[in-house]
Amino acid sequence: SSLSEAAPPDTVVALFNVRDRDSGDNGRTICELMGEQPFRITVLAADAYALVTSETLDREQVEEYNVTVRARDEGTPALSASKTLLVRLLDVNDN
């Protein structure tokens, strides 16, 4: 996905759902970002999430981000899966 470097904090970058067909703790999911990123995950509903900006972005410093989202269940042992999203920043003339 592409995102303007002028996007303010709390801009939605992506929406996604995570489903685990198990019941009980094995069916409850948690999503987290891997590594330091200027993004965060917001819970929208039971299995719905949004990836949003957490700070101001600057294309001159970083042109694109590989954002890895890991979803895991609350079972024992916890099972997980991850997906990497490419976020490209669009340049805005700052001069």
Sequence and secondary structure as in RCSB ss.txt:
>XXXX:A:sequence
SSLSEAAPPDTVVALFNVRDRDSGDNGRTICELMGEQPFRITVLAADAYALVTSETLDREQVEEYNVTVRARDEG
TPALSASKTLLVRLLDVNDN
>XXXX:A:secstr
 EEETT  TT EEEEEE      GGGG EEEEEES  SEEEEE SSSEEEEEE S   TTT SEEEEEEEEEESS
SS  EEEEEEEEEEE     
